[in-house]
Amino acid sequence: MKKFLLPLFFLFCITAFGQTKVEGMVTDDSGMPVAFANIIFINSSEGTITNDNGHFYLESDETYDAIKISFIGYETKVIELTQKVNYGLEIVLAESAEALQEVVVYTGKQSKKNNPAIEILKKIWAKKRQNGVRMFDQYQYDKYEKIEFDLNTIDSAMIKSKLFKGLEFMFEDLDTSRITGKTYLPIFLNETFSKVYGDNNLDREKEDVLGNKNSGFSGNQAITAFVEDLYSDYNIYNNYLKFFDKSFTSPLSKTGVDVYNYVLSDSTFIDNKWCYNIIYYPRRKNELTFKGDFWVNDTTFAIKKINMQVTKSANINWVKDIYIEQDFDVVNDSVFLLKRDYMLSDFSFTKKEESKGVYGKRTTVFDNYNFNIPRTEDFYKAVSDPYDPRVFEQDSAFWKNARLEQLNDDEAGIFNLLDTLKTVPKFRTYYDLVSILGSGYIEIDKWNIDLGDIYSSVGVNDAEGIRLRGGARTYFGQNDMWRLEGYMAYGFDDKKFKHGFQGKFLLDRKNRLIISGGNRRDIEQLGLSLTSTNDVMGRSIASSSLVTVGTNDRLSNINLSTFNIEIEPFTNVKLNIGSSYRELSSALPDAFSLDYVDSTLPTGISSEVKQFDISTTLIYTPGKRTIGYGVERSDINDDYSTIFIKYTHGIDGFLESDFDFKKLQFSYTQPWQVGGFGRLTTSIEAGKTFGAVPLSLLSVIPGNQTLFTIYNVFPNLDFYEFVTDTYVTVHLEHNFNGRLFSRIPFLRKLNLREIIGVRGAWGELSEENIALSAPTNIPLQAPTDKLYWEYSFGVGNIFKIFRIDFNFRGNYLENPDARRFGVTGSFGFSF
C-alpha cells in the first residue's frame, strides 16, 4: 500500500503548482537525440531548448494547449497538450529536404558568413551602450533580492533513508522546479530590499539597504559569505560573465562568434514591439559556454528576454546546471530596463541526471525607476549602514510592500520549517558537523567558545618531532566587537610547551578602529615570506610539514609580543601602526646557526637576537568586498588587487633591543581575468634594509622544501639559500581553466586544467651584513650577478580536487645541493 501511495503523493506534489508542465525527449528519424532544438508554447515567448541529450522540461504559470518544436534542418512540429501536466513525451523530428536546400549552411556548426543572426548580433554590439540606465544623467530604482537554497531530486529512498529518520516532516511540502522538473525542498531563504541611486556624470552609485530578512543558516558567517560571493552581479552585455570564479563567454560577446553557433529562429510581437528570436549553442564541448536563446527588438536592438543554460560538458566542478533568465521592460522606443533577473544553480557531486544535490536560486526584481533627479556628491559619499539593527527588524507590513515579487507557499513556509528544525537534535548534529568542517572550529554555544582550529591539531618537524596543539576562541556571534583566542602546543622530542594568545577590540565601527595585542612563544619556519611575521596565532605549513625535500633543519625559536592600532579611514584603505618585540634563536643550533658578531660579549659571538621595532603599514585593496561589521570580517571575493607598503624602524637599546635599522617594503598583487583564457595572477615585491643586521633580521628569498604548492615562494629553493638586504621578486601564474586541454580529444573528457608559472628574484647583500653574520654555517649569498628564475607547468582538477606542479630551476645550478627539478602538489575543493 505504501509503495502505491508514495507515487501518488509525489504526483500530487508536482502537479499542485503551475498551470502547464511539459517534459520529454526530442529525437530524429534514426533515434538520435536532437540537441538544442527550440521548444516554445504556442502564442507566447516562453520556451526552452533541449539539452545535449535531447531532453527538455518546460513550465509556465499560464495555461497553454500546444507546444512548437523546431530546429534548422528539420520540419517544425506542433504537439497538442491534452492536460496540464505532460511528462514522458517522445517527439520525433523529420528531416526537411526543402529546408536543407535553402539553409544548408545552418546545419550543425553554423557559418559565420551571410548568417542573419550574426548580423543582428553586430547591431546589438553597436547599440549596447545606449540601452538602460546609462542613457540618463541620474537614475534610481527599487531592488528586491531573494536568495534560496533547496534540497533537490528527492525520492522515496531519500525520504526513507536513515539520514532523515526523525526528520520526515521536512518532506511534507515539496515543489517541482519549473526549470528541471525535479522535486525540491526549500531550506534557506534570504530577502533584501534596497534603493539604488546612481549618477553617470559623477560616476557614482550607492545602494541603501532598508530591509534584510534571513531564515536558515543566518548565524553562520562562512555560509553567508559563500552565498554573497556565489551571486555577484553581472551584465549580459559584457564579453565575459564571471560565475564561481570562472569566466564564461557571454552569448552577446564580441568573441561569441568564435565559440557559439547562432540561428535566427523566429520573430513575433512582445509588448507591442517586433522582436527576433535567436538560438545559440556552443561550437565545442568542455568550454565555459552557455546554450539558450534571446529575444531582441528589431529597431533598438536591445535585449527583451534572454535565457542561458550552462552546457553539461562545461569545465566546472560541483555544479551540474546553471540557468539564467533576464526580462527587460520596454519604457519607450529607445529605453529597455532590467525588470527581473533569475539564476538557478544545481550543486551536485556528479553531473549525472539522477544525482541529488542542492539548488541555489537568486531572484532579483527591479521597479520604480526614476531618472534625472540630481543629487550632490556628498549624498553618494554618505553610505548607509547595512548592518543597522533596524534593517533586520522590519515588520510584516514593511515586507508586504517591499516584496516586488511575492513569496509562494513553499518559500513562506521556510521560516516555520527552519524554526522547527533548529529544535531537532539530529538536524543540529548535521548542521554542527558541516559547520566544523567549514570553519575548523567546534562551537560550544553555552560557553560562547569555539574549540580549534582542528586542522592545526597535529604536526611534525625536526625540532619538536610529533607536535600536538589545542586552541580556543571566544565567539558570541559573527559580529563580535571583541575576540580573545589562544592555543597551547607540546613537542614530544624537545619536551617543551608552546603557546600563543591574542586579543582584538573594535573601538569604533564606522572607521574600524581596532586595537590588538598578544604573545607567542613557539618554533617556526622563518624565511617563508619576505615580510617578517607579526601574527601571534598563525603558523606556516612548512613548520609542521610531514614530508620535506632535503634536510629541513633551519627552524627558529621565536618569542614574539605585539601591539597594534588599526584604522580604516576610507573603504578598503587600512592603516596599521604597531610595535613588536621578538627574541629569535636557532631551534637546532648544531645544524643551523643564527650566530652573529657581538663585541660586547666575552666570546664575541651571540646566538640570540632581541629586537624591538615600530612599524607603519598601509594596505589598499580596491574592489574588495567583505561581510560583517565585527572585529573580524569575512572576505566575499578574491578578485581584488592588493597594494602593500610597510616601513619598519628597529630601535637599539629599548628593552635590550640589539639593532638600529630601517626597512622599507612594497608589494603589489593583481589577479586578471583574461577573458575566456583563464586567470592570471601577478605579484611584485621589493624591499631594502638600511643598517647592519644579522641573518635572523635579513630578507630571505622564500624557498619551499615541502611538497605543497605555495604561491609567492620559489619551490626549487631551499630555506635560506638566498639572503638579501635589498630585493625584488616577481611571480606570474596563469590558470587556463582547461582552455587548451578542451581542444585535445583524448583529454577533453577529463576536464583537466593547465597552469603555467614563471618566477624571478634579484637581490643584494652588503659586505657589512655578511661580516656581521660571518660565524654562521649558512652560506650567505644573494642573486646579484644574475636574476634567479624558475618556471613550472601544472595540471589541476585531477579527480576534481588535486593539482600537481612540475617545477624547473632556471639557473644557479652550481649552488651546493641545488634542486634542478621538483614536484609539488595541493588539494582542495574549487569550482
N, C-alpha and C positions, 0 to 999 in steps of 0.2 A: 504494500500500500504506500509506503514511504517513497519507494522508487517511482511510483506513479504520480504522487502528489508533487514531488520536487520539480519535475519538468514543468508541471502546470504552474507552480509558484514562480519559476523563472520566466515563463511565458507571460504571466501577468505583469511581472516587474518590467519587462522590456517593452510591453505594449501600453503601459499605463500612461506614458508621456509621449508627446509628439503626435502629429497628425498623420504623417506619411513616412514610411521607412521601407527602403529597398536595399537588398543585398544579393550579390550573385557573382558569376564569372562570365567573362566575355572571351570567346574563342573564335578561331576561323574554321573553315570547312574541314581542315585536317585535324582539328582538335587542339591546335597550338594556341596558347593564351595570346590575346591581343593587348599589349601593354600600352598605356597612355591613351586609350580610347576615351572619347568625351561622352559623359553621361549627364543629361540635363532634364529637369522636369519641364514638360511641355508648357509653353506660355509663361516662362519665368527665366530669371538669370541664375537660379540656384542649380548648381551642378558639381560634378567632381570628375576625376579621371581614374581609370583603372591603374592598379599598381603594376610592378614588374611581372607579376604572375597572373595578370588579367582580372584580379579580384577588385570589387568595389563595394562601398557602402555609402548610401545617401539618405539623409533625413531632413525633414522640414517640419516646421510648426504649422505650415499651411496644408490643406488637403489638395492633392493632385491625383489625376486619374490616368496619367501616362508619362512615360519617360522616352527620351530620344537618345539613341546610341549612334555615334558617328566616328569615323576615322578615315583619313585620307587613304584612298585605295580600296575602300570597302563601301558597300551600299549602306546608306543610312537606314536604321531600323527603329520603329516605334513599337513599344510594348505597352499594352493596356494594363492598368493596375486595378485589379478587381476588389482589392481590400486595402486597408490602411497599412498593414504590415505584409511585406512581400519578401520572404527570405528564400535563399537557395535557387535563385533564377539562373538558368543556364542559357546564355544568349549566344547564338552563332551568327557571325557576320559573314556575308558572302562577298567575295572579291568583285569589284566593279571594273569590267574591261574598259568601259567608256571613261570612267574617272581616271583609270591608269593612263589612258592615252592622252588625256587632257593635261594632267598634272603629274606626269611620271617623275618629275624632279622632287616631289614631295614625299615619296615613299621611303621609309627607313630614315637614313640621315638626310636632312633637308639641305637643299642648295642654299648658298649664301647670295647667289646672284638671281635677280629677277624674282625675288621672293617678296610678295606684298606685305607679309608680316614683318619682315626686316625693314622695309620702307617705312612702315608705321612706327617701328621701334626707333628709327633715326629721328623722326619728328618728336617722339617722346623725349629723347635726349635734348633736342633743341629747345623744348618748351619747359623743361622740368623746373627751372629756376623761377618761372613765372606763376607757379601754382602755390596755393596755400597761404599761410600766414606771412610768408616772406614778401608778399606783394604790398604789404601795408607798413606804414611807419611804426605804428604800435599795434599791439594785439593783446587780448586777454580772453580766457575761457575757463570753464569749469572742467575738472578732471576727476573721474571716479574710477578707481582701480580695484579689481577683485582678483586675488590670487588663491588658488585652491589646489589641494593635493588629495588624490583618491587612490585607494587600492583598486586594481582592475583585474579583469579576466577571472572573476570569482565564479567558481563552480562548486558542485556539491562535495567533491573530495576536499576542497579547501575548507569549506564550512565544517565538515566533519572531522578535520584533522585535529590531532592532539594540541597543535599550536594554538587553536582557537577554542579549545574546550573551556567552557565557562564564559565565553565571550560571544556566544551565538546571537545574542540580542543585537550585536552590531549589524547583522545582515538583514534586519527586518525591513530596512528601507534601501533598496537597490535601484539604480537607474541605468540607462543604457547610453553610451556615448554616441552622439549624433555623427561623429567623425569615423569611429572604428566599429561601432555596433556592439561593443563589448560592455558587459555589466561592470559597474564600479560602485565603490562605497566612499563617500567623502569623509576625510579625516582631519582636514586642516583648512581654515579659511581666514584670510586677512582682507580687510576692506580699508581703503584710504580715500578720503575726499579732500581735494585741494583746489586752489585757484592759482592759475598760472598767468604771469604778466611778462610781456616782452617788448623791447624797443629795438628795432632793426637799425636805427641810426646810431644809437649808443652801443649796439651790440651787447645788450644786457637782457638777462632773463632770470626770473625768480619764481619759485613755487612756494606758496604758503599752504602748509598742511593744516587743515581745520579739524579733521577727524580721523582717528585710526582705531579700528576695532579688530581684535585678534581672537581667534579660537584655535585650539590645538596646542602647539609647542611654542607658545609665545614667550615663555621664560627662557628658552634655550637660545643663547646668542649665536652659537655656531650655526644652528638651523636657520635662524632669521637672516644671518649674513649670507648663507648659501642661497636662500630664496632671492635676496636682493641682487646678488651677482648673477643669478640664473636668468632673471628677467630684466636686463638692462634695455634701455630704449634703442630703437633702430629706425632707419629711414629707408624705405624700399627703393628710393631713387638713388641711393648710394651704390657705388660699384660693388662693394662687398659688405655683407651683413655679418656681424660677429655674434655667434651663439656658442656657449660652452667653450670659450677661449679658442674658437676656430673661426676662420674667415670663409664664409660661404659666398659664392658668386651670385649676386642678385640677378634675377631674370631680366631686370631693367638695366643691367650694367652695360657699359660701352664695350666691355670684353665678353659680353654674353654670347655673341655670335660665334665665339670660338669654342664654347662649352655647351651651348644649348642648340636644339632644333626648335624652330618656330613655325607654326602653322596657323594661317588665318582660317578660323573655323566657322564663324557665324557673325551675325550682326542683328541688332534689334534696338528698340527704344527702351531706355531706362530713365525713369524720372523725366520723360519727355525730351530726352537727349539721345540722338542716334549714337550707338556705341558698337565698336568692333570687339569680337571675342578672339583672343589669340591663345592657342595651346602651346606650351613649351615643355620639353623634356631633355635630359642630358644626352650629349653625344657619346660620352664614355662612362663606364662604370667606375666606382670606387673614388670618384672625385666629390668634393664638397659642393653639391649642387641640389637643386630642387626640381620638382615636376609640378605642373599645375596649369592654371590659365588665368588670364586677366581680361577685364573689360576696359576699353579706353574710348574716350569721347572723340568724335570724328573731326572736331574743329579746334578744340583747345589741346587735344592730345594729352589730357590729364587722366590719370587712372581713376576709374569709378569704383572698381572692385577687383581684388586680386586674391588668389588662393595659392599657397605654396606648401608643398609637402616634400620633406627630405627623402631622397631615394634610399631604399633598403641597403644598397651597396656602399653608401657614403662612409668614408673612413672616420667614424666617430664611435666611441665606446659608450656602453651602458645606456644608450638612447636608441630605442627601437624605432621611434617615429617622432617627427616634428611636423606639426601642421599649423599654418599661419593663414589667417584671413583678415583683410582690412577692407572696410567700407568707407567711401568718401561721399560727402554731402555736396550737392550742387547748390552754390549760393547764387551765382549768375553765370553768364556765358563764359566768364574767364576765371572764375574762382571755384576751386574744389577744395574742401577742407576735410581732414580726417575726422570721421564720425565714430568709428568703432574699430578696435584692434583686438584680435583674439589669437592666442597662441596656446597650443597644446603640445606637451612633450610626454612621450611614453618611455619611462625609465625601466630598463629590464636588464638582466644579466646576459640574455641572448636575444637575437633578432628573430627567433622562430615565432611563427604566428600565434602558437598556443601558449607561449611563455607568459608567466604572470609578472606584474610589475606595478608601478605607481604612475599615475597621471599627474603631471604638473600643468595647471591651466592658469593663464592670465587673461583677464578681460579688462580692457580699458575703454571707457566711453567718454567722449568729449562733447560738450554742449555749451550753449550760451556764449557764443563767440561775439566779441565786440572789438571794434577797430578804431585806430586813430584817436585814442584818448591819451594825450601826452602826460607823462609824469617825470618828476625830477630824477636826477641820477642818485640823489640821496634815498629816494624811495626804493630803488633797486639794491642799494647797499644795506638797507635795514632789513635783514633776513629774519624771518620769524623762527621761533624755536620749535622744531618738530617734535621735541620731547617734553613740551609743556604738558603737565599732568591733565590740564583741561582737554587736550587733544584726545586723550584716551578715555575720557569720562563723559563723552557726548551721549545724550539720552536717545530714546527711540524716536522722539519727534524729529530730532536732527537727522537721523539716518533715514527716516521716511522721505524727507525732502532731498537728502544728499544722494541717495541711490538713483543714479541716472539709468540704471538697469536693475529691476527688482530681483531679489533672490527667489529662486524656485524652492519648492518644498524641501528638497534634499539639502540644499545649501542652508536654508534656515534651520534645518534640524541638526546641523553640525554643532551648534553651540550646546544644545542639550546632550548630544551624544558624547562630546568630549568631557562635559561636566560629569557625566556618569562614568566614563572610562577611567577618569582620574581617581575614582574611588575603588576601582577593581584592582586588587593586589597583583594579579597576573599581568595586567596591562602595565602597571608601574614597573614590574620586573623587566619586561621587554624594553620599555622606554629607558630605564636606567642603564641597561646593557648597551643600547645604541649610543646613549649619551657618554658612557665611559669610553667606548671605543673611539668616539669622535673627538672628545676633549682630552682624554688621557687622565681624567680625574674622577674619583669616586665621591659622589655627593653624600654628605651626612647632614640632611636638612635640619634635624633637631638641634644640632650644634652650630649650624651655619658655617660648616667647614668642609672643604674638599680635600681628599687624600690623593697624593700623586706628585709628579705625574708618573703613571705606571710604566711608561716607556723608558724611564731612566733608572729603573729599579736594579738592574744587573749590568755590570760592565767588567771588562778585563783589560789590564795594561801591565807593562813590565815592572812598574814600581809597586803597585798595590796587589797584583795578582787578581783574584776574584774580588769584586767590589759590589757591595750591596748599598742601596740608597733608598731612604723613605722620606717623604715630604708632605707638607700640608699648606693650605692657604685659607684665609677667611673668605667666605662667599655668602653674602646676604642676597645678592641679586646681580644681574648683568650690569647694572648701573651704579654699583657701589662707589661712594665718594672716597673711600679709603680701602686699602687692602694690605694685609700682612701675610707674608709667606716665608717658609724656611724649609731646610732639609738637614738630615744627618746621614753620613755615609761611613762605611767601615771597610778597610782593605785587609784581607786575610794574610797577605805576605808582609806588609810593613806593620801590621797590627796597630794601626792608628785610626782614630775617629776624625772625620772632617765635618765641616758644617758650612751653612750659608743661610743668611736671613736678610729680609728686606722689608721696608715699609714704604707705601706710597700714599700721598694725601692730596686730594684735589681741593684747592682752596677757593678757586674762582672758576665756575663752569663756563662763563662767557669767553674769557681769554685763556681758559685751560691752564691756569696757574697750578703747577704741581710741584710739591717738594718730595724728595725721596732720599733714602739713605740705607746703608746696610753694610754687612761684613761677610767676607768669605775666606775660609781657610781650607785649601784643598790642593789637589795635584792636577795640573792642567798641561795640555799640549799647546804651548805658545807657538807663535810663528805661523798659524793657520790663517791669519788675517793681518793686513798691513796696519790696521788701527788697533792699538792696544785694548784689551778687554777691560771694560768698566762694569760688566754685568756680573753681579754677585750671585745670580741664580742660574745662569746659563752654563752650558758645558758643550764643548765641541765633540763631534763624533769621533775625531781622531784620538781623544783622550781615553776612550774605552773601546776601541775597535778590537773585535775578536781576532781578526786576521790582518797582518800588516805585510808590506813589501819591504824586504831587507830588515836590518836591525833598527827597531824604533825604540831607542832608549833615551831620547832627548826630551824628557819630561821635566817640569819645574814645579817646585813648591811655591804656592802663592798665598799670601795673606793680604787681602785687599779690603780696604774700607773706603766707602764713597759717600758723598753728599751732593745732591743736585737740585737745582731750581730750573724748572722748565716752564715756558710760556708759549702760547700760540697767538701772537698779536694779529695775524691775518690767517685766513683759511689756508691750510696746507703749508704754512711757514712756521717752523718750530725753532725756537731759540733755547739753548741749554747752557747754563753756567754751572760748572761743577768743580769739585775738588776730589782728589783721591790720594790715598796713602797706601803704598804697596811694599811688601817685602818679598823679594824674589831670590830663590836659590835652586840649585840643581836637586832633583829628586833622586838621581842616581849619579852621585859625584864621581864614582870610579869610572863611569863610562862617558859621562857628559859633564863638562866643566863650564861654569859661569864665572870663573875666577877673573879678577881684574887687578891692575896695579893700584895699591893704596899705600902711599908713602907714610901715612900716619900710624900704620901698624908695625909692630916689630918684625913681622915676617915680610912686610912689603906687599902682601897679597891678601885680598879679601874675597870671600866666597859668597857673600850675601849683599844684595843691593837694598837699601832703604830709600824710598823716593816719595816725596810729596810734590804734587803738581796741581795747578788750576787750569781749567780749560774752558773755552767758549766754542760751542758747536752750533752751526746753522744748517738746518735741513729743509730743503724746499722740494715738495712732491706735488707738482701741478697735476690736476686731474685725479688725484687720489680720493676715493670715497670710503667713508667709514660708517659704522653703525654704533649707536650707543652714545651716552654722554657722561659715563662714569670715569673713574680714574684710569680704567683700561678699556679701550675700544677695539672693535674687530674691523679689519680691512675687508672691504667688499670686493674690490677689483685688484688686478695685478698688472694692468697695462699702463701704469703711470711712470714717468721718469723721476729720478731722484738726483738732486744736487746736494752734495755734502761738503761742507767746509769746516775745518777744525783747527783751532790754534791752541797749543799746549805750552805752558810755561812751567818747567821744573825748577823748584826753588831749593837752593842749597842751604843746609843748616837748620831749617824749620823742622821740628820733630825728628832731628838727627838725619834729615834728608841728605843724600850724598852728592847730588849733582845739580848744577845750574845749566839749563839748556832751554832752547825754544824749538818748537816743532810746528810746521805748517803743512796741512794735508788737504787734498781736494780729490773728490771723485764724482763722476757723472755716469749714471746708468740709464739706458734708454731702451725699452722694447719697441720694436717696429713691426706692425702688421704689413707684410709686403704683399698686399693684395691676395691673390689665390696661391701665392708661392710660399706661404707659411709665415713664420715668426722669427725675426732676427733680434737677438739681444746683444747690445753693445755696452761696454763699460770701459772707462779710462780712469786711472788713479795716478796721482802724483804727490810727492811729498819731499820735504827737506828738513833735516835736523841741524840746528845751529848750536855748536858747542860740543865738547867732548863727552861721550857717554860710552858705557861698556856694552857688551854683547846683549845683555838682557833688556836694554833700552833702545837698541838699534831697530831698524825696519828690515824685517826678514821677508824676502820674496816668498810668498806662501807656496810650499810644496804639498805633496799628498802621498803618504805612504800607506794609505788604506786602500781597500778595494772598492770604495764607494765613489761614484761620480759626484763631484762637488764643484759647483760653478764658482768662478773667480779664483781658482787655485791652479797650480801647474802640476798635473798628475805624474809627470816624469821627473820631478824634482824631489830630492829628499828634504826633510825638515832641516833648516839652517844651511842648506847647500850654498845659497847666495844671501849675503848680508849687506845692507846698504845704509847710508845716511842720506842719500839723495836717490830718488827712484821715479820711474814712470812705467806703468804696466797698461796693457791693452788686451781686452778679451772680446772676441767675436764668436757668437754661436748662432747657427741658423738651423731651425727645425722646419723641414719642408712639409711636414704633416702628411707624408705619403704621396706627394705630388709626382715624384719621379717613379716610385715603385708601382704606382697605379697604371703606368704605361707599359709595364713588363708583364706579359700574360701569366707566367708561372708564379709570379709574386703577388699579383693583383688581389687574389682572394685572401691573402694573409693579413692585409691591412697594416703592413709594417710602415714605420715612419723613419725617414732618413735624417740624420743630424750631422752637420759638419762644424768644426770649430778651429779657430786659429788664435794663438795667444803669444804675446811677446812681452819682454821685460828688459829694461835698461836701468842701470844704477851705478853709483859711485860710492866709494868708502875711503874716507880720508886717512892719511898716514897716522894722524894723531889718534884716531879711533882704533886703528889696527894695533898701534903700540900700547894703548890702554888695556886691551884685552889679549895681549901677547901670550900670557901663560895658558890660554885656553887650548884644548885639544880639538877645537873646531876650526877647520881651515877657513879663515876669513877671506872671502872672495866676493867680488861684485861683477856683474856682467857689464863691464865698462868698455872694453875694446870693441865688442860687437854685441848686438842685440841678441839676447837669448830668446828662442822661439820654439813653439811646439804646434802640432796640428793633430786633428783627430777626426775619425769617422765613426759614427754611431748608428745603431739600429734600435729604434724604440717600438713600443707597443707589442712586444713579444708576449704572446698569450695575454695581451691587453694590460699587463702590469710591469713587465721587465724592460729594462734598457741596458744595452751593452755598448761601451765605447772602446775603440781601439786607438790608443794614444801613441804618437811618434815624437821623438825628440829631434829637433832640427839641428842643433849644434852643441858645442861644449861636450863633445863625446869623449874628450880626453880626461875629463874630471874623474877622480877615483870612484869606482863603482857606479859610473853613470849608467842610468837605465835608458837604453835606446827605445824600448817599446814596453808598453804596459796595457793591461786591460782593466777597466773599471766598470762598475755597473750600479744600477739603482732600481728600486721598485716602488710602485705607488699607483694609486687609482687616479686616473685623469680621463677626461673626455677625449 
